[in-house]
Amino acid sequence: MRPNGGNKKRRRSRGDDWGFLKKTIYYAVIVFLIAGVAEVYLLWLDNYNMLHPDVAAAMAMGYAEELPLNGILLWDERVVPAPREGVVTYLSPLPRRVAKGEAVAAINGVAVKSDAPGYFSPALDGQEGEWVYSKLWPGVSQFPNPRVSELVPQNSYLQKGDPVGKLVPQPQDLRCIAYLDSSVSLKQDIERGFIEIKTERNGKTRQAAVRASLDVGQKVKVYITLPFFPPDVLMTRAFSCSVLTGNRQGVSVPDSAVVLREGKLGVLMVRGSVAEFAEIEGFPADENNFFITKGAVPGNVVVLQADKVKEGVVRPW
């Protein structure tokens, strides 16, 4: 007779299979339950976020286009010649204001006096007499390279007639010729007769009168009067500043609040407990903010993540 061990093994095998199947079904049910709960939670969270969006208030803002100005300076000047030969000495190596009859230097101890009030500078760049409007304005597409003035060495020996320095009579206007990128707003400023300039990044703006202008392709050539004339500008004829144009008032909102719907630019404006699409006009102010010129006013509340929220009832508070 054959032993019954084989049947016992088969019975144990069927039992193991059934146990494995039950465990599989159990874990599958658990997974489905967890997935279902997660889906319900995500649907609830999505609905909650739709009803409770983050919002921001539009902030009042002024915006102006900033253009770099790199130009050249012009002023009336004359070289002061040495009245005799000898060793020259100076009271100061810096440009300074002098009165008529005031000593600007001495040669062998004898004073050299100014014949007019103005700025005296004991430094020359070799462009005296050549750096004039009649040569720099008409037909010049590229300015000559301004040189840095070099001081006449203290205690140097001069021949009669050698330059002691230069005198810039005062009062007179400090003028500048420059090329600027052309724009509609800049041309409007030029037509009004002045442009706004700023010499320091965080400094205040000042008006420079426009004496003449000329369209040159994508550039505008301007001849302006600067609203200042400090003596230290005599050390170089180069000049740089910023021109502010197109000054406009509007509001600023985070760029995530702006969306494009059906070809129209707008924001989701929150009025009471309703978010409504409001068409706007404007442009990006920087990497994170959008400048609105039309369609919103200071204090308007807008949805921050406008692309994730639908129009309708909201409860932002």
PAZAPA-4460 file (N, C-alpha, C; in steps of 0.05 Angstrom, whole numbers, plus 32768, in hexadecimal, padded with zeros to 4 digits):
% residues 317
    n_x    n_y    n_z   ca_x   ca_y   ca_z    c_x    c_y    c_z   seq   type   mol
   8011   7FE8   8000   8000   8000   8000   8012   8019   8000     1      M     A
   8007   802F   7FF1   8017   8047   7FF0   8010   805A   8007     2      R     A
   8023   8067   8012   801D   8079   8029   800C   8090   8020     3      P     A
   7FFD   809D   8034   7FEB   80B4   802F   7FF9   80CF   8032     4      N     A
   8013   80CE   8034   8021   80E8   8038   801D   80FB   8021     5      G     A
   801A   80F1   8008   8017   8103   7FF1   7FFE   8113   7FF3     6      G     A
   7FE7   8106   7FFC   7FCE   8114   7FFE   7FCF   812A   8013     7      N     A
   7FDD   8125   8029   7FE0   813A   803E   7FEF   8152   8034     8      K     A
   8003   814D   8023   8013   8163   8018   8001   8174   8006     9      K     A
   7FF0   8165   7FF6   7FDF   8174   7FE3   7FCB   8185   7FF3    10      R     A
   7FC0   8179   8009   7FAD   8188   8019   7FBA   81A1   8025    11      R     A
   7FD3   819D   802F   7FE1   81B4   803A   7FE7   81C9   8025    12      R     A
   7FEC   81C2   800C   7FF2   81D4   7FF6   7FD9   81E5   7FEF    13      S     A
   7FC2   81D6   7FEF   7FA9   81E5   7FE9   7FA3   81FA   7FFF    14      R     A
   7FA8   81F1   8018   7FA4   8204   802E   7FB6   821C   802D    15      G     A
   7FCF   8217   8025   7FE2   822E   8023   7FD9   8241   800D    16      D     A
   7FD0   8237   7FF7   7FC6   8247   7FE0   7FAF   8258   7FE9    17      D     A
   7F9D   824C   7FF7   7F85   825B   8000   7F8C   8271   8014    18      W     A
   7F9F   826B   8026   7FA9   827F   8039   7FB6   8297   802A    19      G     A
   7FC7   8290   8016   7FD4   82A5   8007   7FC0   82B7   7FF8    20      F     A
   7FAB   82AA   7FED   7F96   82B9   7FDF   7F87   82CC   7FF2    21      L     A
   7F81   82C2   800A   7F73   82D3   801D   7F84   82EB   8025    22      K     A
   7F9E   82E6   8029   7FAF   82FC   8030   7FB1   8311   801A    23      K     A
   7FB2   8306   8001   7FB4   8318   7FEA   7F9B   832A   7FE8    24      T     A
   7F83   831C   7FEB   7F6A   832C   7FEA   7F69   8340   8001    25      I     A
   7F73   8339   8018   7F72   834B   802F   7F83   8364   802A    26      Y     A
   7F9C   835F   8021   7FAE   8375   801C   7FA4   8386   8005    27      Y     A
   7F98   8379   7FF1   7F8E   8389   7FDA   7F77   839B   7FE4    28      A     A
   7F66   8390   7FF5   7F50   83A1   7FFF   7F5B   83B8   800F    29      V     A
   7F70   83B3   801F   7F7C   83C8   802F   7F87   83DE   801D    30      I     A
   7F95   83D5   8008   7FA1   83E8   7FF5   7F8B   83F9   7FE7    31      V     A
   7F76   83EB   7FDF   7F60   83FA   7FD1   7F53   840D   7FE4    32      F     A
   7F50   8405   7FFE   7F44   8417   8012   7F56   8430   8016    33      L     A
   7F70   842B   8018   7F83   8442   801C   7F82   8454   8004    34      I     A
   7F82   8448   7FEC   7F81   8458   7FD3   7F67   8468   7FD2    35      A     A
   7F51   845B   7FDA   7F38   8469   7FD9   7F37   8480   7FED    36      G     A
   7F41   847B   8005   7F42   8490   8019   7F54   84A7   800F    37      V     A
   7F6B   84A0   8004   7F7D   84B5   7FF9   7F70   84C5   7FE3    38      A     A
   7F61   84B8   7FD1   7F54   84C6   7FBC   7F3F   84D9   7FC6    39      E     A
   7F30   84CE   7FDA   7F1B   84DF   7FE6   7F28   84F7   7FF4    40      V     A
   7F3E   84F3   8002   7F4C   8509   800F   7F56   851D   7FFB    41      Y     A
   7F62   8513   7FE5   7F6C   8526   7FD1   7F56   8536   7FC4    42      L     A
   7F3F   8528   7FBF   7F28   8537   7FB4   7F1E   854C   7FC8    43      L     A
   7F1E   8545   7FE2   7F16   8558   7FF6   7F29   856F   7FF8    44      W     A
   7F44   8569   7FF7   7F58   857D   7FF9   7F57   8590   7FE1    45      L     A
   7F53   8584   7FC9   7F51   8594   7FB1   7F39   85A7   7FB3    46      D     A
   7F23   859C   7FBC   7F0B   85AC   7FBF   7F0F   85C2   7FD4    47      N     A
   7F1D   85BB   7FEA   7F23   85CE   7FFF   7F34   85E5   7FF5    48      Y     A
   7F49   85DD   7FE6   7F5B   85F2   7FDB   7F4C   8604   7FC7    49      N     A
   7F3A   85F8   7FB8   7F2A   8608   7FA5   7F19   861C   7FB4    50      M     A
   7F0E   8614   7FCB   7EFD   8626   7FDA   7F0C   8639   7FEC    51      L     A
   7F25   8631   7FF3   7F35   8641   8005   7F50   8648   7FF8    52      H     A
   7F50   8657   7FE3   7F6A   865D   7FD5   7F79   8672   7FE4    53      P     A
   7F93   8672   7FE0   7FA4   8688   7FEB   7F9F   86A0   7FDA    54      D     A
   7F9E   86B7   7FE7   7F98   86D0   7FD9   7FAD   86E5   7FE1    55      V     A
   7FAD   86FB   7FD1   7FBF   8711   7FD6   7FB2   872B   7FCD    56      A     A
   7FB9   8741   7FDA   7FAE   875B   7FD3   7FC0   8769   7FBF    57      A     A
   7FB4   8775   7FAB   7FC3   8784   7F97   7FCF   879D   7FA5    58      A     A
   7FE9   87A1   7FA0   7FF7   87B7   7FAD   7FFC   87CE   7F99    59      M     A
   7FF8   87E6   7FA2   7FFE   87FE   7F91   801B   87FE   7F8A    60      A     A
   8021   8805   7F71   803C   8805   7F67   8040   8818   7F50    61      M     A
   8057   8825   7F50   805E   8836   7F39   8074   8827   7F29    62      G     A
   8073   8829   7F0F   8086   881B   7EFF   8091   882E   7EE9    63      Y     A
   80AB   882D   7EE6   80B8   883D   7ED1   80CE   882C   7EC3    64      A     A
   80D0   882F   7EA9   80E4   8821   7E9A   80FF   882F   7E9F    65      E     A
   8114   8820   7EA4   812E   882B   7EAA   8141   8825   7E93    66      E     A
   814C   883B   7E88   815E   8838   7E71   817A   8841   7E79    67      L     A
   818F   8833   7E71   81AA   883C   7E78   81B2   8853   7E65    68      P     A
   81BF   8867   7E71   81CA   887D   7E61   81E8   887E   7E65    69      L     A
   81F6   887B   7E4F   8213   887D   7E4F   821B   8893   7E3B    70      N     A
   8222   88AA   7E44   8227   88C0   7E32   8241   88CE   7E38    71      G     A
   8243   88E6   7E2D   825B   88F7   7E30   8252   8912   7E3A    72      I     A
   8263   891F   7E49   825E   8939   7E55   826B   894F   7E45    73      L     A
   825D   8966   7E44   8268   897E   7E37   8266   8996   7E4A    74      L     A
   827A   89A6   7E49   827A   89C0   7E57   828D   89D3   7E49    75      W     A
   828A   89EC   7E4F   829C   8A00   7E44   82B5   8A02   7E56    76      D     A
   82CC   8A03   7E4A   82E5   8A03   7E5A   82FB   8A12   7E4B    77      E     A
   830F   8A19   7E5A   8327   8A24   7E4D   833F   8A1D   7E5D    78      R     A
   8355   8A19   7E4F   836E   8A11   7E5C   837B   8A2A   7E68    79      V     A
   8385   8A27   7E81   8393   8A3C   7E8F   83B1   8A39   7E89    80      V     A
   83BE   8A4C   7E7B   83DA   8A49   7E74   83EC   8A54   7E8A    81      P     A
   8404   8A4A   7E8B   8418   8A54   7E9E   8421   8A6F   7E95    82      A     A
   8420   8A84   7EA6   8428   8A9F   7E9E   8446   8AA2   7E9D    83      P     A
   8455   8A8F   7EA8   8472   8A90   7EA8   847C   8A74   7EAB    84      R     A
   8496   8A6F   7EA8   84A1   8A55   7EAD   84A9   8A51   7ECA    85      E     A
   84A8   8A38   7ED3   84B0   8A33   7EEE   84A3   8A1B   7EF9    86      G     A
   84A6   8A16   7F13   849B   89FF   7F21   847F   8A06   7F2A    87      V     A
   846C   89F4   7F23   8450   89F9   7F2A   8448   89EA   7F43    88      V     A
   8438   89F7   7F54   842C   89EA   7F6C   840E   89F1   7F6D    89      T     A
   83FF   89DE   7F79   83E2   89E1   7F7B   83D9   89E0   7F98    90      Y     A
   83C3   89EE   7F9D   83B7   89ED   7FB8   83A8   89D3   7FBC    91      L     A
   839D   89C8   7FA6   838E   89AF   7FA8   8390   89A0   7F8E    92      S     A
   8392   8985   7F8F   8393   8976   7F76   8377   8970   7F6A    93      P     A
   8362   8979   7F78   8347   8973   7F70   833A   898B   7F62    94      L     A
   8327   8986   7F50   8318   899D   7F44   8309   89AB   7F5A    95      P     A
   8308   89C6   7F59   82FA   89D6   7F6E   82F0   89F0   7F63    96      R     A
   82DD   89FB   7F71   82D2   8A15   7F69   82E5   8A2B   7F71    97      R     A
   82E9   8A3E   7F5F   82FA   8A55   7F64   82EC   8A6F   7F5C    98      V     A
   82F3   8A84   7F69   82E7   8A9E   7F63   82FA   8AAD   7F50    99      A     A
   82EF   8AC2   7F43   8300   8AD3   7F32   8316   8ADF   7F42   100      K     A
   832F   8ADD   7F39   8346   8AE8   7F46   8352   8AD6   7F5B   101      G     A
   8345   8ABE   7F60   8350   8AAB   7F73   8367   8A9B   7F67   102      E     A
   837C   8A96   7F78   8393   8A87   7F6F   838C   8A69   7F6A   103      A     A
   8393   8A5F   7F53   838E   8A43   7F4C   83A7   8A32   7F4E   104      V     A
   83BE   8A40   7F4C   83D8   8A32   7F4D   83EE   8A47   7F52   105      A     A
   8406   8A3F   7F55   841D   8A52   7F57   8434   8A47   7F47   106      A     A
   8442   8A59   7F3A   845B   8A52   7F2C   8472   8A61   7F38   107      I     A
   8485   8A52   7F42   849B   8A5E   7F51   8491   8A70   7F68   108      N     A
   847A   8A68   7F74   846F   8A78   7F8A   845D   8A8F   7F82   109      G     A
   845B   8A94   7F68   844B   8AAB   7F5F   842F   8AA0   7F57   110      V     A
   841A   8AAB   7F62   83FF   8AA1   7F5E   83F6   8AA3   7F41   111      A     A
   83E9   8A8E   7F37   83DA   8A8E   7F1E   83BD   8A91   7F25   112      V     A
   83B0   8AA7   7F1C   8395   8AAC   7F25   8380   8AA7   7F0E   113      K     A
   8368   8AA0   7F17   8352   8A9B   7F05   8347   8AB6   7EFB   114      S     A
   8341   8AB8   7EE1   8336   8AD0   7ED7   8318   8AD0   7ED6   115      D     A
   830B   8ABB   7EE1   82EE   8AB9   7EE2   82E6   8AA5   7EF7   116      A     A
   82CE   8AA7   7F02   82C4   8A93   7F15   82BE   8A79   7F07   117      P     A
   82C3   8A63   7F14   82BD   8A49   7F07   82CA   8A32   7F16   118      G     A
   82CD   8A1C   7F09   82DB   8A04   7F13   82F7   8A03   7F07   119      Y     A
   830B   8A00   7F19   8327   89FC   7F0F   832F   89E0   7F14   120      F     A
   833B   89D3   7F00   8345   89B8   7F02   8362   89B7   7EFA   121      S     A
   8374   89AD   7F0B   8390   89AA   7F04   8395   8990   7EF4   122      P     A
   8382   8988   7EE4   8384   896F   7ED5   837A   8973   7EB9   123      A     A
   8387   8966   7EA6   8380   8969   7E89   837E   894D   7E7C   124      L     A
   836D   894B   7E67   836A   8932   7E59   8373   8934   7E3C   125      D     A
   837C   894C   7E33   8385   8950   7E18   836F   8954   7E04   126      G     A
   8356   8954   7E0D   833F   8958   7DFB   8333   8974   7DFE   127      Q     A
   8341   8985   7E0D   8338   89A1   7E10   8338   89AF   7DF5   128      E     A
   8323   89BD   7DEF   8321   89CB   7DD6   8316   89BB   7DBF   129      G     A
   8317   89A0   7DC2   830D   898E   7DAD   82F2   8982   7DB4   130      E     A
   82EC   8981   7DCE   82D4   8974   7DD8   82BD   8989   7DD9   131      W     A
   82B1   898E   7DC1   829D   89A3   7DBF   8284   8998   7DB1   132      V     A
   826D   89A5   7DB6   8254   899C   7DAB   8254   899B   7D8D   133      Y     A
   825F   89AE   7D80   825F   89B0   7D63   826D   8998   7D56   134      S     A
   827F   898B   7D65   828D   8974   7D5A   8281   8959   7D63   135      K     A
   8272   895A   7D79   8268   8941   7D85   824B   893A   7D7E   136      L     A
   823B   894E   7D78   821E   8949   7D73   8218   8941   7D56   137      W     A
   821F   8950   7D42   8216   894A   7D27   8226   8932   7D1B   138      P     A
   8217   891E   7D11   8223   8909   7D01   8235   88F5   7D11   139      G     A
   8235   88F7   7D2B   8246   88E5   7D3B   8236   88CD   7D44   140      V     A
   823C   88B5   7D3B   822D   889D   7D43   823B   888F   7D5B   141      S     A
   8255   8896   7D5F   8264   888A   7D75   8276   88A0   7D81   142      Q     A
   8274   88A3   7D9B   8283   88B8   7DA7   82A0   88B2   7DA9   143      F     A
   82B1   88C6   7DA8   82CE   88C1   7DAE   82D1   88B8   7DCB   144      P     A
   82E6   88A9   7DD0   82EB   889E   7DEB   82F3   88B4   7DFE   145      N     A
   82E3   88B9   7E13   82EC   88CD   7E27   8304   88C4   7E36   146      P     A
   8317   88D5   7E3A   832F   88CE   7E49   832D   88D8   7E66   147      R     A
   833B   88CA   7E77   833C   88D3   7E93   8351   88E9   7E95   148      V     A
   8349   88FE   7EA3   835C   8915   7EA6   8373   890D   7EB8   149      S     A
   838B   8917   7EB1   83A3   8912   7EC0   83AC   892C   7ECD   150      E     A
   83B4   892A   7EE6   83BD   8941   7EF5   83D7   894B   7EEB   151      L     A
   83DA   8965   7EEA   83F4   8971   7EE5   8405   896D   7EFE   152      V     A
   841B   895F   7EFC   842B   8958   7F15   8432   8970   7F26   153      P     A
   842E   896D   7F3F   8436   8982   7F52   8454   8986   7F51   154      Q     A
   845D   899F   7F51   847A   89A6   7F50   8487   89A0   7F35   155      N     A
   8476   899C   7F20   8482   8998   7F06   848A   89B3   7EFA   156      S     A
   849D   89B2   7EE7   84A8   89CB   7EDB   8499   89D0   7EC2   157      Y     A
   848E   89E8   7EC0   847E   89F0   7EA8   848C   8A07   7E99   158      L     A
   8489   8A05   7E7F   8491   8A1B   7E6E   847A   8A30   7E6D   159      Q     A
   8481   8A48   7E66   846C   8A5C   7E62   8458   8A53   7E4D   160      K     A
   843F   8A54   7E53   842A   8A4C   7E40   8421   8A2F   7E44   161      G     A
   8431   8A1F   7E53   8428   8A03   7E58   840E   8A04   7E69   162      D     A
   83FC   89F0   7E66   83E3   89F0   7E75   83E8   89EB   7E93   163      P     A
   83DD   89FC   7EA3   83DD   89F9   7EC0   83C5   89E8   7EC9   164      V     A
   83B0   89E9   7EBA   8397   89DB   7EC0   8381   89E6   7EAD   165      G     A
   8368   89E2   7EB5   8353   89EE   7EA4   833E   89FA   7EB6   166      K     A
   8331   8A0F   7EAC   831C   8A1D   7EBA   8301   8A18   7EAB   167      L     A
   82ED   8A10   7EBA   82D2   8A0D   7EB0   82C1   8A23   7EBC   168      V     A
   82BB   8A38   7EAD   82AD   8A4F   7EB8   8292   8A47   7EC3   169      P     A
   828A   8A54   7ED8   8270   8A4F   7EE5   8262   8A6A   7EEA   170      Q     A
   8247   8A6B   7EE7   8236   8A54   7EE4   8233   8A4C   7EC6   171      P     A
   822F   8A32   7EC2   8228   8A27   7EA7   821B   8A0C   7EAB   172      Q     A
   820D   8A03   7E97   81FF   89E9   7E98   8212   89D3   7E90   173      D     A
   820F   89BC   7E9F   821D   89A4   7E98   820C   8995   7E84   174      L     A
   8217   898F   7E6D   8207   8982   7E57   8211   8966   7E52   175      R     A
   8200   8957   7E45   8206   893B   7E3F   81FA   8933   7E25   176      C     A
   8209   8923   7E15   81FF   8917   7DFC   8200   88F9   7E00   177      I     A
   81EA   88EC   7DF9   81E8   88CE   7DFD   81D5   88C2   7DE9   178      A     A
   81D7   88A8   7DE6   81C4   8898   7DD7   81B4   8887   7DEA   179      Y     A
   8199   8886   7DE6   8187   8877   7DF6   8176   8864   7DE5   180      L     A
   816E   884D   7DF0   815C   883B   7DE2   8141   884A   7DDE   181      D     A
   8138   884A   7DC5   811F   8858   7DBF   8107   8849   7DCA   182      S     A
   80F3   8858   7DD4   80DA   884D   7DDD   80C5   8863   7DDB   183      S     A
   80AC   885A   7DDA   8096   886E   7DD8   8096   8881   7DF0   184      V     A
   8099   8876   7E08   8099   8887   7E20   80B0   889A   7E20   185      S     A
   80C8   8891   7E17   80DF   88A3   7E17   80DA   88BB   7E04   186      L     A
   80CF   88B5   7DEC   80C9   88CA   7DD9   80B5   88DE   7DE4   187      K     A
   80A2   88D4   7DF4   808E   88E6   7E00   809C   88F8   7E14   188      Q     A
   80AF   88ED   7E24   80BE   88FD   7E37   80CE   8912   7E28   189      D     A
   80DB   890B   7E12   80EB   891E   7E03   80DA   8934   7DF8   190      I     A
   80C2   892D   7DEE   80AF   8942   7DE4   80A7   8955   7DFA   191      E     A
   80A5   894B   7E13   809E   895D   7E29   80B6   896F   7E31   192      R     A
   80CE   8968   7E28   80E4   8979   7E2D   80F7   8971   7E43   193      G     A
   80F2   895A   7E4F   8105   8951   7E64   8103   8933   7E67   194      F     A
   8118   8927   7E73   8118   890B   7E7A   8120   8908   7E97   195      I     A
   8118   88F2   7EA3   811E   88ED   7EC0   8138   88DC   7EC1   196      E     A
   814B   88E5   7ED1   8164   88D6   7ED4   8169   88D0   7EF1   197      I     A
   8179   88BB   7EF5   8181   88B3   7F10   819E   88AA   7F0F   198      K     A
   81AF   88B7   7F20   81CB   88B1   7F1F   81D3   889B   7F33   199      T     A
   81C2   8895   7F47   81C7   8880   7F5A   81B0   886D   7F5A   200      E     A
   81B6   8853   7F5F   81A1   883F   7F5E   8189   8845   7F6F   201      R     A
   818E   884D   7F88   8179   8852   7F9A   8175   8870   7F9F   202      N     A
   8181   8880   7F8D   817E   889D   7F90   8165   88A8   7F84   203      G     A
   815F   88C1   7F88   8147   88CD   7F7E   814B   88D5   7F60   204      K     A
   8135   88D8   7F52   8137   88E0   7F36   8137   88FE   7F33   205      T     A
   8143   8908   7F1E   8145   8924   7F18   813F   8928   7EFB   206      R     A
   8136   8940   7EF4   812F   8946   7ED8   8147   8952   7EC9   207      Q     A
   814B   8948   7EB1   8160   8953   7E9F   8152   895F   7E87   208      A     A
   8156   8978   7E81   8149   8985   7E6A   8155   897B   7E50   209      A     A
   8144   8976   7E3C   814C   896D   7E22   8151   8985   7E10   210      V     A
   8169   8989   7E07   8171   899F   7DF6   816C   8998   7DD8   211      R     A
   8171   897E   7DD1   816D   8975   7DB6   816B   8957   7DB6   212      A     A
   815F   894C   7DA1   815D   892F   7D9F   815D   8927   7D81   213      S     A
   8164   890E   7D7C   8165   8905   7D60   8160   88E7   7D60   214      L     A
   814D   88DD   7D50   8148   88C1   7D4D   815E   88B4   7D3B   215      D     A
   816A   889F   7D46   817F   8891   7D37   8179   8873   7D38   216      V     A
   8168   8869   7D26   8161   884D   7D25   8151   8846   7D3E   217      G     A
   815C   8832   7D4D   814F   8829   7D66   8158   8839   7D7E   218      Q     A
   8168   884E   7D79   8173   885F   7D8E   8168   887B   7D8B   219      K     A
   816A   888A   7DA1   8164   88A7   7DA1   817D   88B5   7DAB   220      V     A
   8187   88C8   7D9C   819E   88D7   7DA5   8194   88F0   7DB3   221      K     A
   819D   88F5   7DCB   8193   890C   7DDB   81A9   891E   7DE3   222      V     A
   81A3   8938   7DE5   81B5   894C   7DEF   81A6   8959   7E06   223      Y     A
   81B0   8954   7E1F   81A1   895C   7E36   81B2   896E   7E49   224      I     A
   81A3   897D   7E59   81B0   898D   7E6E   81AC   897F   7E89   225      T     A
   81C2   8979   7E96   81C1   896B   7EB0   81BA   897F   7EC6   226      L     A
   81AB   8976   7EDA   81A3   8988   7EF0   81B8   898C   7F06   227      P     A
   81D1   8987   7EFF   81E6   898A   7F13   8200   898F   7F04   228      F     A
   8214   8999   7F13   822F   899D   7F07   8243   899E   7F1E   229      F     A
   8249   8987   7F2A   825E   8986   7F3F   827A   8987   7F32   230      P     A
   828D   8992   7F40   82A8   8995   7F34   82B6   897A   7F2E   231      P     A
   82AF   8965   7F3C   82BD   894C   7F38   82B8   893F   7F1D   232      D     A
   82A3   8948   7F0F   829E   893C   7EF4   82B3   8944   7EE0   233      V     A
   82C4   8958   7EE7   82D8   8961   7ED4   82EF   894C   7ED0   234      L     A
   82F0   8938   7EE0   8305   8924   7EDE   8301   8911   7EC6   235      M     A
   82E8   890F   7EBC   82E3   88FE   7EA5   82CB   8909   7E96   236      T     A
   82CA   8906   7E7C   82B4   8910   7E6C   829F   88FA   7E67   237      R     A
   82A3   88E3   7E72   828F   88CD   7E70   827A   88D0   7E86   238      A     A
   8261   88C8   7E80   824C   88CA   7E93   8238   88B3   7E90   239      F     A
   822F   88A8   7EA7   821C   8893   7EA7   8206   8898   7EBC   240      S     A
   81ED   8890   7EB5   81D7   8892   7EC8   81C0   8881   7EBD   241      C     A
   81AA   8882   7ECA   8192   8874   7EC0   817D   8888   7EB9   242      S     A
   816D   8882   7EA4   8157   8892   7E9C   813D   8883   7EA2   243      V     A
   812B   8890   7EB0   8112   8883   7EB8   80FC   888F   7EA6   244      L     A
   80EE   887E   7E98   80D9   8887   7E86   80C1   8874   7E87   245      T     A
   80AA   887E   7E7D   8092   886E   7E7E   8087   886A   7E9A   246      G     A
   8089   887E   7EAB   8080   887B   7EC6   8062   8877   7EC7   247      N     A
   8059   8860   7ED2   803D   8859   7ED3   8036   8850   7EEF   248      R     A
   801D   8854   7EF6   8012   884B   7F10   8000   8834   7F0B   249      Q     A
   8000   8821   7F1D   7FEF   8809   7F1B   7FF1   87F9   7F35   250      G     A
   7FEE   87DF   7F32   7FF0   87CD   7F49   8001   87B5   7F42   251      V     A
   800C   87A9   7F57   801D   8792   7F54   8010   877A   7F62   252      S     A
   8011   8762   7F54   8007   8749   7F5F   801C   8734   7F59   253      V     A
   801D   871E   7F69   802F   8708   7F62   8028   86FD   7F47   254      P     A
   803D   86F5   7F38   8038   86EC   7F1C   8027   86D2   7F1B   255      D     A
   8026   86C3   7F31   8015   86AB   7F31   7FF7   86B1   7F31   256      S     A
   7FF0   86CB   7F37   7FD4   86D3   7F38   7FCA   86DA   7F1C   257      A     A
   7FDB   86DA   7F08   7FD3   86E2   7EED   7FD1   86C9   7EDC   258      V     A
   7FBA   86C7   7ECE   7FB6   86B0   7EBC   7FAC   86B9   7EA1   259      V     A
   7FAE   86A7   7E8E   7FA4   86AC   7E73   7F8D   869A   7E6E   260      L     A
   7F75   86A5   7E69   7F5D   8695   7E64   7F4F   86A0   7E4B   261      R     A
   7F4B   868D   7E38   7F3E   8694   7E1F   7F4B   86AC   7E11   262      E     A
   7F66   86AC   7E13   7F75   86C1   7E06   7F76   86DB   7E14   263      G     A
   7F6B   86DC   7E2D   7F6A   86F5   7E3C   7F7B   86F2   7E55   264      K     A
   7F8A   8707   7E5B   7F9A   8708   7E73   7F89   8712   7E8B   265      L     A
   7F8B   8705   7EA2   7F7A   870E   7EB8   7F82   8701   7ED2   266      G     A
   7F73   8708   7EE7   7F77   86FE   7F02   7F5C   86F4   7F0C   267      V     A
   7F5C   86E3   7F20   7F43   86DB   7F2E   7F3F   86EF   7F45   268      L     A
   7F2D   8701   7F41   7F27   8715   7F55   7F13   870B   7F69   269      M     A
   7F1A   870E   7F83   7F08   8705   7F98   7EF6   871C   7FA1   270      V     A
   7EDC   8719   7F9C   7EC9   872D   7FA4   7EB5   8720   7FB7   271      R     A
   7EB8   8726   7FD1   7EA7   8718   7FE5   7EB0   86FC   7FE7   272      G     A
   7E9E   86E9   7FE0   7EA5   86CC   7FE1   7EA5   86C0   7FC6   273      S     A
   7EAA   86D0   7FB1   7EA9   86C7   7F95   7EC3   86CF   7F87   274      V     A
   7ED0   86BC   7F79   7EE7   86C2   7F69   7EDE   86C4   7F4C   275      A     A
   7EE4   86DB   7F40   7EDC   86E0   7F24   7EF4   86E8   7F13   276      E     A
   7EF4   86DF   7EFB   7F0A   86E6   7EE8   7F07   8703   7EE0   277      F     A
   7F1D   8712   7EE4   7F1D   872F   7EDC   7F34   8733   7EC9   278      A     A
   7F2D   873E   7EB1   7F41   8743   7E9D   7F53   875B   7EA5   279      E     A
   7F6D   8759   7EA0   7F80   876D   7EA7   7F92   8774   7E90   280      I     A
   7FA1   878A   7E93   7FB6   8791   7E81   7FCF   8797   7E92   281      E     A
   7FE7   8790   7E88   7FFF   8795   7E96   8016   8785   7E8B   282      G     A
   802B   8781   7E9B   8043   8774   7E92   8053   876A   7EAB   283      F     A
   8065   8757   7EA7   8075   874E   7EBE   8087   8764   7EC8   284      P     A
   8087   8769   7EE2   8098   877D   7EEE   80B3   8772   7EF5   285      A     A
   80B4   8759   7EFE   80CD   874B   7F03   80C8   872E   7F03   286      D     A
   80DA   871E   7F0F   80D7   8701   7F0E   80BE   86F6   7F1D   287      E     A
   80B5   8705   7F31   80A0   86FB   7F43   8086   870B   7F43   288      N     A
   8086   8722   7F36   806F   8734   7F38   8066   873D   7F1C   289      N     A
   804C   8743   7F1B   8040   874D   7F02   8034   8769   7F08   290      F     A
   803A   877C   7EF6   8031   8797   7EF8   8017   879B   7EE8   291      F     A
   8001   87A1   7EF5   7FE8   87A5   7EE8   7FE2   87C3   7EE4   292      I     A
   7FDE   87CA   7ECB   7FD8   87E6   7EC4   7FBA   87EB   7EC2   293      T     A
   7FAA   87D6   7EBD   7F8E   87DA   7EBA   7F7F   87C0   7EC2   294      K     A
   7F6A   87C3   7ED1   7F5A   87AC   7ED9   7F5A   87A6   7EF7   295      G     A
   7F6C   87B3   7F06   7F6D   87AF   7F23   7F76   87C8   7F30   296      A     A
   7F6E   87CB   7F49   7F76   87E3   7F59   7F82   87D9   7F74   297      V     A
   7F90   87EB   7F82   7F9C   87E3   7F9C   7F86   87D8   7FAF   298      P     A
   7F8C   87C2   7FBB   7F7A   87B6   7FCF   7F69   879F   7FC3   299      G     A
   7F67   879D   7FA9   7F58   8786   7F9D   7F65   876C   7FA6   300      N     A
   7F55   8759   7FAD   7F5F   873F   7FB6   7F5E   872B   7F9E   301      V     A
   7F74   871E   7F99   7F76   870B   7F83   7F80   86F0   7F8D   302      V     A
   7F78   86DB   7F7F   7F81   86C0   7F86   7F9D   86BC   7F7D   303      V     A
   7FAE   86B1   7F8F   7FCB   86AF   7F89   7FD0   869A   7F73   304      L     A
   7FC6   8682   7F76   7FCB   866C   7F63   7FB2   866B   7F50   305      Q     A
   7FB0   867F   7F3F   7F98   8682   7F2F   7F94   866A   7F1B   306      A     A
   7FA9   865D   7F13   7FA6   8647   7F00   7F9B   862E   7F0D   307      D     A
   7F99   862D   7F28   7F8F   8616   7F36   7F74   861A   7F43   308      K     A
   7F68   8631   7F3E   7F4E   8637   7F4A   7F3A   863F   7F34   309      V     A
   7F21   8635   7F38   7F0C   863C   7F25   7EFC   8653   7F2F   310      K     A
   7EEE   8661   7F1D   7EDC   8676   7F24   7EC5   866A   7F35   311      E     A
   7EBB   867A   7F47   7EA4   8672   7F57   7EA8   8679   7F74   312      G     A
   7E99   866A   7F86   7E9A   8670   7FA2   7EB4   8668   7FAF   313      V     A
   7EC0   8679   7FBF   7ED8   8673   7FCE   7ED5   867C   7FEA   314      V     A
   7EE5   8671   7FFC   7EE5   867A   8018   7F03   867E   8020   315      R     A
   7F0F   8694   8017   7F2B   8698   801D   7F30   86A0   803A   316      P     A
   7F1C   86A7   8049   7F20   86B0   8064   7F13   869D   8078   317      W     A
***
